[in-house]
């Protein structure tokens, strides 16, 4: 096996480090958002926490891929595992979207009022700041190592930042003005992003597979 170019090896290590940071943040975001959402009976905040869990799984798979290439391993085996994981993530996103939509309609009908959650406001505000930084770092590294998967993960980070902004607006309107119904209506906007994300996941995987099958050098 030919030795890896030192510059590429360095960039791969940078990719691994940014994914570790991303995963660590998603663990915090998931735990705090889900816990605060359940405590406040906020569907919007709870769904944001569950989405963080899904992103955590996706980030873990990408970290695995980066480490496999860094060690000179078999990327085709990783690609097959990622294909199965991609469809699991897509299915989970679809089920979560259905849950949010049904719960939102039901909440509006019975006038279910979520409690204010300043903890939720804090974690969503932090995500608005953290996720764009991670996205920029991932996109910069992806250009250096020619990684479609890392580009896709950067896009997910930007999407997460937009979702965090949506959650932040809903929670603030409820906490400051008592507009509980704003959370319910923002559920529909929040869940609309999940309708397209399974399709994007499958498209990203399809592009990566074609490149992997069409080239002899490692592609992630």
N, CA, C and O of each residue as an XYZ file, in Angstrom:
880
protein
N       0.843     -1.194      0.000
C       0.000      0.000      0.000
C       0.880      1.246      0.000
O       1.793      1.352      0.819
N       0.619      2.198     -0.912
C       1.399      3.418     -0.993
C       1.171      4.268      0.250
O       0.076      4.320      0.809
N       2.254      4.935      0.660
C       2.118      5.791      1.837
C       1.273      7.007      1.495
O       1.273      7.471      0.355
N       0.548      7.525      2.495
C      -0.332      8.664      2.292
C       0.478      9.949      2.246
O       1.469     10.100      2.960
N       0.042     10.874      1.395
C       0.669     12.185      1.329
C       0.599     12.853      2.704
O      -0.474     12.884      3.307
N       1.716     13.390      3.218
C       1.715     13.979      4.563
C       0.700     15.109      4.731
O       0.089     15.245      5.791
N       0.520     15.922      3.679
C      -0.436     17.029      3.775
C      -1.861     16.495      3.931
O      -2.652     17.029      4.708
N      -2.177     15.431      3.181
C      -3.507     14.839      3.291
C      -3.705     14.196      4.667
O      -4.779     14.293      5.260
N      -2.661     13.545      5.160
C      -2.755     12.933      6.488
C      -3.018     13.991      7.552
O      -3.792     13.762      8.482
N      -2.376     15.146      7.416
C      -2.596     16.238      8.368
C      -4.031     16.752      8.298
O      -4.667     17.006      9.321
N      -4.531     16.901      7.062
C      -5.910     17.386      6.895
C      -6.925     16.377      7.412
O      -7.957     16.758      7.965
N      -6.636     15.089      7.234
C      -7.523     14.065      7.781
C      -7.585     14.159      9.303
O      -8.656     14.016      9.892
N      -6.445     14.397      9.935
C      -6.423     14.547     11.383
C      -7.224     15.769     11.821
O      -7.884     15.749     12.861
N      -7.162     16.834     11.020
C      -7.981     18.010     11.319
C      -9.470     17.688     11.204
O     -10.284     18.137     12.011
N      -9.804     16.899     10.180
C     -11.195     16.477     10.022
C     -11.668     15.639     11.194
O     -12.793     15.798     11.668
N     -10.814     14.753     11.657
C     -11.147     13.908     12.809
C     -11.369     14.768     14.047
O     -12.314     14.547     14.805
N     -10.491     15.753     14.249
C     -10.625     16.612     15.436
C     -11.919     17.419     15.396
O     -12.599     17.540     16.415
N     -12.274     17.975     14.228
C     -13.489     18.795     14.161
C     -14.730     17.932     14.339
O     -15.739     18.398     14.870
N     -14.665     16.667     13.896
C     -15.799     15.766     14.110
C     -15.937     15.381     15.581
O     -17.052     15.241     16.085
N     -14.814     15.210     16.268
C     -14.875     14.908     17.697
C     -15.498     16.079     18.457
O     -16.331     15.880     19.342
N     -15.088     17.300     18.105
C     -15.685     18.487     18.729
C     -17.178     18.551     18.434
O     -17.980     18.842     19.321
N     -17.551     18.276     17.172
C     -18.952     18.304     16.769
C     -19.777     17.274     17.543
O     -20.873     17.578     18.013
N     -19.250     16.066     17.673
C     -19.963     15.006     18.388
C     -20.120     15.363     19.869
O     -21.177     15.141     20.459
N     -19.056     15.918     20.463
C     -19.133     16.318     21.870
C     -20.233     17.366     22.074
O     -20.987     17.304     23.045
N     -20.314     18.325     21.150
C     -21.353     19.350     21.274
C     -22.740     18.738     21.090
O     -23.670     19.096     21.814
N     -22.892     17.824     20.138
C     -24.207     17.226     19.891
C     -24.682     16.425     21.104
O     -25.881     16.369     21.378
N     -23.750     15.807     21.831
C     -24.124     15.079     23.053
C     -24.722     16.051     24.073
O     -25.763     15.778     24.670
N     -24.046     17.192     24.262
C     -24.556     18.203     25.200
C     -25.901     18.742     24.725
O     -26.851     18.837     25.501
N     -25.972     19.094     23.443
C     -27.197     19.652     22.874
C     -28.364     18.680     22.996
O     -29.476     19.076     23.345
N     -28.108     17.416     22.712
C     -29.153     16.396     22.791
C     -29.668     16.245     24.220
O     -30.876     16.261     24.457
N     -28.740     16.097     25.173
C     -29.137     15.859     26.562
C     -29.897     17.045     27.143
O     -30.943     16.868     27.768
N     -29.377     18.252     26.940
C     -30.004     19.440     27.523
C     -31.346     19.732     26.853
O     -32.330     20.010     27.539
N     -31.397     19.673     25.517
C     -32.629     19.992     24.797
C     -33.737     19.001     25.114
O     -34.872     19.399     25.378
N     -33.413     17.712     25.088
C     -34.426     16.694     25.355
C     -34.937     16.787     26.791
O     -36.142     16.737     27.036
N     -34.011     16.923     27.731
C     -34.410     17.031     29.129
C     -35.255     18.263     29.396
O     -36.287     18.180     30.062
N     -34.818     19.418     28.873
C     -35.574     20.654     29.075
C     -36.917     20.601     28.364
O     -37.913     21.118     28.870
N     -36.945     19.971     27.181
C     -38.197     19.871     26.432
C     -39.229     19.021     27.149
O     -40.407     19.375     27.196
N     -38.791     17.904     27.707
C     -39.706     17.036     28.449
C     -40.211     17.752     29.698
O     -41.396     17.679     30.024
N     -39.302     18.449     30.401
C     -39.695     19.161     31.625
C     -40.701     20.268     31.345
O     -41.607     20.508     32.144
N     -40.540     20.944     30.203
C     -41.425     22.065     29.859
C     -42.622     21.639     29.017
O     -43.456     22.474     28.669
N     -42.719     20.354     28.686
C     -43.776     19.836     27.797
C     -43.754     20.569     26.452
O     -44.797     20.885     25.879
N     -42.531     20.830     25.966
C     -42.351     21.540     24.697
C     -42.001     20.541     23.602
O     -40.923     19.946     23.611
N     -42.923     20.361     22.657
C     -42.679     19.458     21.540
C     -41.523     19.973     20.685
O     -40.683     19.197     20.229
N     -41.491     21.281     20.475
C     -40.458     21.891     19.640
C     -39.064     21.619     20.206
O     -38.164     21.212     19.471
N     -38.886     21.839     21.490
C     -37.577     21.654     22.122
C     -37.198     20.174     22.211
O     -36.041     19.809     22.001
N     -38.182     19.327     22.524
C     -37.915     17.892     22.581
C     -37.503     17.355     21.209
O     -36.571     16.558     21.102
N     -38.195     17.793     20.174
C     -37.862     17.363     18.816
C     -36.467     17.820     18.419
O     -35.746     17.102     17.727
N     -36.088     19.010     18.856
C     -34.738     19.505     18.575
C     -33.698     18.600     19.226
O     -32.648     18.339     18.638
N     -33.981     18.120     20.437
C     -33.076     17.208     21.110
C     -32.969     15.871     20.397
O     -31.881     15.306     20.281
N     -34.106     15.362     19.916
C     -34.093     14.088     19.194
C     -33.334     14.230     17.873
O     -32.603     13.329     17.464
N     -33.520     15.382     17.211
C     -32.781     15.628     15.975
C     -31.279     15.668     16.241
O     -30.485     15.226     15.410
N     -30.893     16.196     17.394
C     -29.476     16.214     17.763
C     -28.930     14.795     17.895
O     -27.783     14.528     17.538
N     -29.762     13.885     18.411
C     -29.358     12.483     18.517
C     -29.118     11.882     17.132
O     -28.150     11.151     16.925
N     -30.002     12.194     16.189
C     -29.844     11.697     14.827
C     -28.565     12.247     14.198
O     -27.834     11.516     13.530
N     -28.297     13.540     14.414
C     -27.060     14.136     13.915
C     -25.838     13.504     14.574
O     -24.782     13.376     13.954
N     -25.994     13.113     15.830
C     -24.898     12.459     16.552
C     -24.535     11.132     15.887
O     -23.357     10.811     15.732
N     -25.548     10.367     15.498
C     -25.306      9.090     14.812
C     -24.607      9.334     13.475
O     -23.642      8.650     13.135
N     -25.105     10.317     12.721
C     -24.522     10.638     11.420
C     -23.064     11.083     11.569
O     -22.202     10.671     10.793
N     -22.795     11.930     12.577
C     -21.432     12.392     12.811
C     -20.513     11.269     13.232
O     -19.339     11.256     12.864
N     -21.035     10.319     14.007
C     -20.231      9.175     14.427
C     -19.801      8.318     13.247
O     -18.674      7.825     13.202
N     -20.710      8.144     12.293
C     -20.379      7.367     11.091
C     -19.284      8.062     10.286
O     -18.352      7.418      9.803
N     -19.407      9.385     10.148
C     -18.396     10.124      9.398
C     -17.044     10.073     10.091
O     -16.015      9.945      9.429
N     -17.033     10.173     11.413
C     -15.784     10.069     12.162
C     -15.128      8.712     11.923
O     -13.910      8.620     11.770
N     -15.936      7.675     11.894
C     -15.441      6.326     11.613
C     -14.775      6.278     10.244
O     -13.696      5.708     10.085
N     -15.435      6.887      9.253
C     -14.891      6.893      7.892
C     -13.549      7.607      7.839
O     -12.606      7.118      7.215
N     -13.460      8.753      8.485
C     -12.211      9.504      8.477
C     -11.083      8.706      9.120
O      -9.952      8.710      8.634
N     -11.400      8.024     10.214
C     -10.374      7.226     10.889
C      -9.963      6.018     10.057
O      -8.797      5.623     10.065
N     -10.919      5.431      9.337
C     -10.595      4.290      8.477
C      -9.610      4.711      7.391
O      -8.621      4.022      7.140
N      -9.886      5.849      6.749
C      -8.958      6.291      5.702
C      -7.617      6.666      6.309
O      -6.568      6.360      5.741
N      -7.645      7.334      7.475
C      -6.399      7.724      8.121
C      -5.524      6.535      8.448
O      -4.298      6.642      8.463
N      -6.165      5.381      8.716
C      -5.417      4.165      9.031
C      -5.136      3.314      7.796
O      -4.530      2.247      7.895
N      -5.584      3.796      6.617
C      -5.367      3.039      5.386
C      -6.262      1.829      5.273
O      -5.870      0.836      4.661
N      -7.451      1.877      5.844
C      -8.359      0.736      5.850
C      -9.219      0.627      4.606
O      -9.049      1.380      3.647
N     -10.147     -0.324      4.633
C     -11.008     -0.636      3.499
C     -12.241      0.267      3.525
O     -13.160      0.054      4.316
N     -12.251      1.286      2.646
C     -13.367      2.231      2.613
C     -14.632      1.614      2.013
O     -15.738      2.065      2.311
N     -14.482      0.589      1.173
C     -15.669     -0.039      0.595
C     -16.521     -0.688      1.676
O     -17.749     -0.649      1.603
N     -15.886     -1.282      2.675
C     -16.626     -1.873      3.787
C     -17.363     -0.788      4.571
O     -18.512     -0.967      4.977
N     -16.679      0.347      4.778
C     -17.312      1.465      5.474
C     -18.487      2.000      4.668
O     -19.524      2.356      5.227
N     -18.315      2.055      3.333
C     -19.373      2.564      2.462
C     -20.629      1.707      2.560
O     -21.740      2.236      2.572
N     -20.465      0.397      2.629
C     -21.630     -0.482      2.750
C     -22.336     -0.262      4.080
O     -23.565     -0.247      4.143
N     -21.561     -0.093      5.135
C     -22.169      0.162      6.447
C     -22.877      1.510      6.459
O     -23.942      1.655      7.059
N     -22.274      2.502      5.787
C     -22.899      3.825      5.767
C     -24.212      3.796      4.992
O     -25.151      4.516      5.334
N     -24.284      2.962      3.942
C     -25.517      2.877      3.176
C     -26.669      2.427      4.060
O     -27.763      2.986      3.988
N     -26.431      1.420      4.892
C     -27.483      0.966      5.798
C     -27.826      2.053      6.819
O     -28.996      2.295      7.114
N     -26.794      2.698      7.349
C     -27.033      3.743      8.346
C     -27.770      4.934      7.755
O     -28.582      5.562      8.435
N     -27.491      5.254      6.479
C     -28.156      6.381      5.821
C     -29.658      6.184      5.770
O     -30.421      7.113      6.034
N     -30.083      4.978      5.431
C     -31.519      4.714      5.349
C     -32.154      4.672      6.727
O     -33.315      5.051      6.883
N     -31.417      4.221      7.725
C     -31.943      4.247      9.093
C     -32.161      5.692      9.549
O     -33.189      6.017     10.144
N     -31.183      6.550      9.261
C     -31.307      7.969      9.615
C     -32.483      8.598      8.878
O     -33.263      9.344      9.470
N     -32.612      8.297      7.579
C     -33.714      8.857      6.800
C     -35.066      8.420      7.348
O     -35.985      9.234      7.452
N     -35.196      7.140      7.701
C     -36.448      6.636      8.261
C     -36.754      7.309      9.596
O     -37.896      7.686      9.860
N     -35.731      7.458     10.435
C     -35.924      8.086     11.732
C     -36.357      9.537     11.584
O     -37.229     10.005     12.316
N     -35.753     10.249     10.642
C     -36.150     11.631     10.384
C     -37.606     11.720      9.936
O     -38.341     12.613     10.357
N     -38.013     10.784      9.079
C     -39.400     10.776      8.627
C     -40.379     10.536      9.758
O     -41.410     11.203      9.843
N     -40.061      9.581     10.636
C     -40.932      9.297     11.782
C     -40.983     10.487     12.742
O     -42.038     10.811     13.287
N     -39.834     11.132     12.942
C     -39.802     12.297     13.815
C     -40.633     13.437     13.246
O     -41.329     14.135     13.983
N     -40.560     13.622     11.944
C     -41.357     14.657     11.281
C     -42.847     14.391     11.477
O     -43.611     15.305     11.788
N     -43.258     13.134     11.293
C     -44.664     12.779     11.479
C     -45.102     13.022     12.921
O     -46.204     13.514     13.165
N     -44.242     12.678     13.870
C     -44.548     12.894     15.291
C     -44.769     14.377     15.580
O     -45.730     14.744     16.256
N     -43.877     15.228     15.068
C     -43.981     16.663     15.322
C     -45.265     17.237     14.715
O     -45.963     18.018     15.362
N     -45.573     16.851     13.479
C     -46.760     17.376     12.817
C     -48.040     16.952     13.542
O     -48.918     17.778     13.793
N     -48.141     15.672     13.874
C     -49.341     15.178     14.550
C     -49.478     15.812     15.938
O     -50.568     16.226     16.333
N     -48.371     15.881     16.668
C     -48.409     16.464     18.004
C     -48.750     17.953     17.956
O     -49.433     18.463     18.844
N     -48.271     18.654     16.915
C     -48.559     20.081     16.784
C     -50.046     20.318     16.557
O     -50.649     21.186     17.189
N     -50.631     19.540     15.651
C     -52.068     19.688     15.379
C     -52.869     19.377     16.634
O     -53.803     20.102     16.979
N     -52.506     18.309     17.309
C     -53.211     17.919     18.537
C     -53.057     18.997     19.612
O     -54.014     19.322     20.314
N     -51.831     19.554     19.738
C     -51.601     20.598     20.733
C     -52.412     21.847     20.469
O     -52.898     22.477     21.408
N     -52.568     22.221     19.196
C     -53.379     23.381     18.853
C     -54.852     23.132     19.155
O     -55.555     24.029     19.620
N     -55.316     21.914     18.891
C     -56.730     21.597     19.109
C     -57.077     21.646     20.594
O     -58.097     22.217     20.978
N     -56.226     21.047     21.429
C     -56.534     20.981     22.865
C     -55.911     22.158     23.634
O     -56.046     22.244     24.855
N     -55.228     23.062     22.913
C     -54.596     24.228     23.518
C     -53.602     23.808     24.617
O     -53.666     24.276     25.753
N     -52.698     22.923     24.241
C     -51.658     22.466     25.160
C     -50.581     23.544     25.273
O     -49.904     23.853     24.292
N     -50.424     24.108     26.451
C     -49.521     25.242     26.651
C     -48.191     24.772     27.235
O     -48.150     24.329     28.382
N     -47.088     24.861     26.457
C     -45.778     24.476     27.006
C     -45.288     25.527     27.992
O     -45.566     26.715     27.828
N     -44.565     25.096     29.005
C     -43.993     26.030     29.978
C     -42.771     26.727     29.375
O     -42.176     26.243     28.413
N     -42.413     27.869     29.959
C     -41.203     28.564     29.518
C     -39.975     27.740     29.893
O     -39.968     27.061     30.920
N     -38.951     27.800     29.068
C     -37.718     27.052     29.345
C     -36.521     27.927     29.022
O     -36.113     28.036     27.866
N     -35.964     28.547     30.048
C     -34.775     29.372     29.833
C     -33.550     28.517     29.561
O     -32.602     28.964     28.917
N     -33.573     27.285     30.055
C     -32.482     26.361     29.720
C     -32.521     26.051     28.229
O     -31.485     26.036     27.564
N     -33.722     25.804     27.709
C     -33.874     25.560     26.277
C     -33.465     26.759     25.450
O     -32.858     26.612     24.389
N     -33.794     27.947     25.932
C     -33.392     29.173     25.239
C     -31.867     29.275     25.210
O     -31.283     29.669     24.200
N     -31.232     28.920     26.320
C     -29.776     28.991     26.385
C     -29.091     28.030     25.431
O     -28.151     28.410     24.733
N     -29.563     26.770     25.394
C     -28.897     25.782     24.537
C     -29.154     26.063     23.063
O     -28.270     25.847     22.234
N     -30.353     26.541     22.721
C     -30.631     26.857     21.314
C     -29.841     28.086     20.867
O     -29.376     28.144     19.728
N     -29.684     29.082     21.769
C     -28.864     30.251     21.434
C     -27.404     29.845     21.238
O     -26.734     30.345     20.334
N     -26.914     28.941     22.082
C     -25.536     28.464     21.935
C     -25.354     27.729     20.609
O     -24.330     27.882     19.943
N     -26.365     26.923     20.226
C     -26.282     26.178     18.961
C     -26.233     27.128     17.763
O     -25.551     26.851     16.776
N     -26.953     28.246     17.850
C     -26.933     29.233     16.764
C     -25.515     29.767     16.551
O     -25.144     30.112     15.429
N     -24.730     29.835     17.613
C     -23.360     30.335     17.520
C     -22.362     29.229     17.170
O     -21.447     29.448     16.375
N     -22.532     28.051     17.756
C     -21.556     26.973     17.601
C     -21.628     26.318     16.222
O     -20.593     26.082     15.598
N     -22.841     26.023     15.738
C     -22.986     25.233     14.517
C     -22.416     25.913     13.266
O     -21.791     25.229     12.456
N     -22.602     27.229     13.070
C     -21.977     27.846     11.886
C     -20.448     27.747     11.917
O     -19.817     27.554     10.877
N     -19.857     27.880     13.102
C     -18.395     27.721     13.214
C     -17.973     26.323     12.771
O     -17.021     26.168     12.006
N     -18.685     25.307     13.257
C     -18.363     23.930     12.879
C     -18.558     23.723     11.375
O     -17.761     23.043     10.729
N     -19.624     24.314     10.824
C     -19.902     24.159      9.397
C     -18.777     24.741      8.542
O     -18.350     24.120      7.569
N     -18.300     25.929      8.904
C     -17.217     26.567      8.150
C     -15.946     25.725      8.217
O     -15.262     25.541      7.210
N     -15.634     25.216      9.407
C     -14.435     24.389      9.564
C     -14.531     23.106      8.747
O     -13.564     22.707      8.098
N     -15.701     22.454      8.775
C     -15.888     21.216      8.014
C     -15.790     21.466      6.518
O     -15.186     20.672      5.796
N     -16.374     22.555      6.046
C     -16.333     22.838      4.605
C     -14.902     23.142      4.160
O     -14.489     22.721      3.080
N     -14.155     23.858      4.969
C     -12.766     24.174      4.614
C     -11.931     22.905      4.516
O     -11.145     22.749      3.581
N     -12.094     22.001      5.473
C     -11.326     20.748      5.454
C     -11.796     19.850      4.313
O     -10.986     19.159      3.695
N     -13.093     19.856      4.031
C     -13.631     18.992      2.969
C     -13.039     19.337      1.608
O     -12.826     18.454      0.777
N     -12.772     20.631      1.381
C     -12.155     21.032      0.109
C     -10.737     20.490     -0.001
O     -10.286     20.148     -1.094
N     -10.043     20.412      1.109
C      -8.658     19.944      1.086
C      -8.567     18.440      0.843
O      -7.642     17.970      0.181
N      -9.530     17.685      1.379
C      -9.446     16.215      1.246
C     -10.453     15.681      0.229
O     -10.579     14.468      0.063
N     -11.180     16.590     -0.462
C     -12.135     16.184     -1.503
C     -13.173     15.209     -0.941
O     -13.347     14.108     -1.463
N     -13.855     15.622      0.121
C     -14.785     14.744      0.817
C     -16.218     15.224      0.660
O     -16.603     16.226      1.264
N     -17.019     14.520     -0.147
C     -18.439     14.822     -0.265
C     -19.171     14.598      1.052
O     -20.091     15.338      1.401
N     -18.745     13.556      1.783
C     -19.412     13.251      3.043
C     -19.240     14.388      4.044
O     -20.177     14.732      4.764
N     -18.053     14.966      4.089
C     -17.804     16.068      5.009
C     -18.532     17.333      4.565
O     -18.963     18.124      5.405
N     -18.673     17.532      3.258
C     -19.489     18.637      2.746
C     -20.936     18.482      3.218
O     -21.572     19.438      3.662
N     -21.435     17.243      3.106
C     -22.802     16.986      3.555
C     -22.969     17.225      5.037
O     -24.005     17.728      5.474
N     -21.955     16.868      5.824
C     -22.022     17.085      7.264
C     -21.984     18.577      7.584
O     -22.634     19.024      8.529
N     -21.231     19.346      6.808
C     -21.211     20.798      6.984
C     -22.588     21.394      6.700
O     -23.040     22.298      7.402
N     -23.246     20.879      5.666
C     -24.604     21.331      5.349
C     -25.561     21.000      6.485
O     -26.431     21.803      6.823
N     -25.402     19.821      7.074
C     -26.232     19.448      8.218
C     -26.019     20.397      9.387
O     -26.965     20.721     10.104
N     -24.787     20.842      9.583
C     -24.491     21.765     10.676
C     -25.179     23.108     10.463
O     -25.694     23.704     11.409
N     -25.188     23.585      9.213
C     -25.884     24.835      8.908
C     -27.393     24.667      9.109
O     -28.057     25.552      9.648
N     -27.928     23.517      8.666
C     -29.357     23.240      8.858
C     -29.696     23.222     10.340
O     -30.733     23.742     10.753
N     -28.815     22.618     11.144
C     -29.027     22.572     12.590
C     -29.038     23.980     13.178
O     -29.807     24.261     14.097
N     -28.187     24.871     12.652
C     -28.164     26.252     13.133
C     -29.484     26.957     12.830
O     -30.009     27.685     13.673
N     -30.028     26.738     11.609
C     -31.325     27.321     11.260
C     -32.433     26.770     12.163
O     -33.303     27.514     12.616
N     -32.390     25.483     12.413
C     -33.392     24.872     13.289
C     -33.287     25.410     14.711
O     -34.297     25.662     15.368
N     -32.036     25.586     15.185
C     -31.835     26.156     16.511
C     -32.402     27.568     16.584
O     -32.984     27.956     17.597
N     -32.230     28.339     15.506
C     -32.807     29.684     15.456
C     -34.329     29.659     15.530
O     -34.945     30.497     16.188
N     -34.927     28.680     14.840
C     -36.382     28.526     14.883
C     -36.857     28.196     16.295
O     -37.829     28.764     16.792
N     -36.144     27.260     16.930
C     -36.481     26.886     18.304
C     -36.331     28.085     19.234
O     -37.178     28.315     20.097
N     -35.254     28.848     19.058
C     -34.993     30.010     19.909
C     -36.116     31.036     19.800
O     -36.575     31.572     20.808
N     -36.554     31.307     18.577
C     -37.643     32.273     18.379
C     -38.918     31.800     19.068
O     -39.575     32.573     19.766
N     -39.268     30.528     18.874
C     -40.485     29.992     19.486
C     -40.449     30.043     20.998
O     -41.429     30.423     21.637
N     -39.309     29.656     21.575
C     -39.193     29.652     23.034
C     -39.221     31.065     23.604
O     -39.822     31.296     24.653
N     -38.576     32.014     22.922
C     -38.575     33.396     23.396
C     -39.974     34.012     23.331
O     -40.384     34.714     24.256
N     -40.706     33.755     22.249
C     -42.066     34.303     22.127
C     -42.968     33.762     23.231
O     -43.816     34.478     23.762
N     -42.774     32.499     23.565
C     -43.575     31.903     24.633
C     -43.164     32.454     25.998
O     -44.020     32.766     26.826
N     -41.843     32.576     26.237
C     -41.359     33.025     27.545
C     -41.634     34.504     27.798
O     -41.973     34.884     28.919
N     -41.494     35.342     26.771
C     -41.613     36.787     26.961
C     -43.037     37.305     26.821
O     -43.440     38.227     27.530
N     -43.797     36.714     25.909
C     -45.125     37.245     25.616
C     -46.260     36.256     25.884
O     -47.435     36.599     25.749
N     -45.899     35.018     26.268
C     -46.927     34.018     26.497
C     -47.579     33.519     25.223
O     -48.687     32.985     25.261
N     -46.904     33.688     24.091
C     -47.457     33.242     22.803
C     -47.146     31.756     22.610
O     -46.310     31.389     21.784
N     -47.820     30.918     23.373
C     -47.567     29.483     23.312
C     -47.857     28.908     21.937
O     -47.210     27.956     21.500
N     -48.843     29.499     21.253
C     -49.235     29.006     19.932
C     -48.128     29.225     18.895
O     -48.089     28.550     17.867
N     -47.214     30.194     19.181
C     -46.098     30.420     18.243
C     -45.232     29.184     18.154
O     -44.755     28.831     17.076
N     -45.023     28.513     19.296
C     -44.251     27.266     19.276
C     -44.924     26.243     18.375
O     -44.265     25.557     17.595
N     -46.246     26.147     18.492
C     -46.977     25.160     17.701
C     -46.841     25.433     16.206
O     -46.605     24.511     15.425
N     -46.987     26.696     15.805
C     -46.888     27.020     14.384
C     -45.459     26.860     13.871
O     -45.240     26.474     12.722
N     -44.508     27.156     14.721
C     -43.118     26.980     14.304
C     -42.755     25.511     14.161
O     -41.784     25.176     13.482
N     -43.533     24.618     14.802
C     -43.318     23.185     14.601
C     -43.407     22.843     13.116
O     -42.616     22.050     12.605
N     -44.385     23.454     12.421
C     -44.587     23.136     11.004
C     -43.387     23.593     10.176
O     -42.944     22.885      9.272
N     -42.864     24.783     10.491
C     -41.687     25.269      9.780
C     -40.479     24.397     10.105
O     -39.685     24.050      9.231
N     -40.362     24.052     11.393
C     -39.244     23.225     11.854
C     -39.246     21.873     11.155
O     -38.206     21.408     10.690
N     -40.413     21.246     11.079
C     -40.488     19.903     10.502
C     -40.366     19.904      8.987
O     -40.057     18.869      8.397
N     -40.605     21.060      8.336
C     -40.492     21.102      6.876
C     -39.071     20.779      6.423
O     -38.876     20.212      5.348
N     -38.074     21.137      7.241
C     -36.696     20.805      6.898
C     -36.453     19.313      6.892
O     -35.615     18.830      6.130
N     -37.175     18.561      7.736
C     -36.982     17.112      7.792
C     -37.534     16.411      6.564
O     -37.093     15.310      6.234
N     -38.506     17.036      5.870
C     -39.042     16.404      4.669
C     -37.974     16.266      3.592
O     -37.968     15.288      2.845
N     -37.060     17.249      3.506
C     -36.056     17.217      2.438
C     -34.765     16.563      2.891
O     -33.985     16.121      2.047
N     -34.508     16.485      4.187
C     -33.232     15.957      4.644
C     -33.041     14.464      4.345
O     -31.925     14.086      3.989
N     -34.052     13.587      4.462
C     -33.828     12.200      4.051
C     -33.415     12.085      2.590
O     -32.560     11.268      2.246
N     -34.026     12.910      1.722
C     -33.671     12.910      0.305
C     -32.232     13.372      0.113
O     -31.497     12.804     -0.694
N     -31.829     14.405      0.857
C     -30.458     14.885      0.761
C     -29.473     13.846      1.261
O     -28.394     13.683      0.691
N     -29.843     13.131      2.340
C     -28.973     12.063      2.846
C     -28.738     11.011      1.763
O     -27.602     10.588      1.548
N     -29.802     10.588      1.083
C     -29.664      9.544      0.068
C     -28.902     10.056     -1.153
O     -28.126      9.314     -1.754
N     -29.123     11.341     -1.529
C     -28.385     11.916     -2.645
C     -26.891     11.971     -2.342
O     -26.061     11.624     -3.183
N     -26.561     12.412     -1.124
C     -25.159     12.514     -0.729
C     -24.492     11.151     -0.779
O     -23.370     11.014     -1.266
N     -25.192     10.141     -0.270
C     -24.624      8.796     -0.282
C     -24.446      8.295     -1.707
O     -23.454      7.632     -2.007
N     -25.401      8.605     -2.599
C     -25.304      8.159     -3.977
C     -24.101      8.755     -4.686
O     -23.412      8.061     -5.434
N     -23.841     10.046     -4.456
C     -22.680     10.690     -5.068
C     -21.389     10.087     -4.553
O     -20.462      9.821     -5.318
N     -21.340      9.872     -3.238
C     -20.111      9.306     -2.658
C     -19.846      7.903     -3.176
O     -18.698      7.535     -3.422
N     -20.915      7.111     -3.346
C     -20.764      5.746     -3.836
C     -20.238      5.736     -5.267
O     -19.358      4.942     -5.601
N     -20.778      6.621     -6.119
C     -20.333      6.683     -7.512
C     -18.862      7.057     -7.586
O     -18.106      6.498     -8.381
N     -18.459      8.024     -6.736
C     -17.065      8.429     -6.771
C     -16.167      7.310     -6.261
O     -15.090      7.075     -6.808
N     -16.608      6.624     -5.219
C     -15.796      5.538     -4.665
C     -15.622      4.428     -5.682
O     -14.533      3.867     -5.804
N     -16.691      4.096     -6.423
C     -16.621      3.023     -7.399
C     -15.862      3.431     -8.666
O     -15.364      2.585     -9.408
N     -15.787      4.751     -8.895
C     -15.174      5.202    -10.145
C     -13.742      5.630    -10.020
O     -13.100      5.963    -11.016
N     -13.199      5.625     -8.739
C     -11.836      6.076     -8.551
C     -11.076      5.082     -7.694
O     -11.656      4.338     -6.903
N      -9.768      5.089     -7.871
C      -8.944      4.169     -7.095
C      -8.430      4.810     -5.803
O      -8.025      4.105     -4.879
N      -8.446      6.191     -5.736
C      -7.955      6.834     -4.515
C      -9.081      6.946     -3.519
O     -10.242      6.947     -3.928
N      -8.802      7.042     -2.230
C      -9.831      7.047     -1.216
C     -10.680      8.301     -1.280
O     -10.170      9.419     -1.365
N     -11.967      8.093     -1.237
C     -12.915      9.202     -1.195
C     -13.822      8.995     -0.010
O     -14.287      7.881      0.234
N     -14.080     10.063      0.735
C     -15.004      9.944      1.870
C     -16.102     10.952      1.717
O     -16.993     11.027      2.564
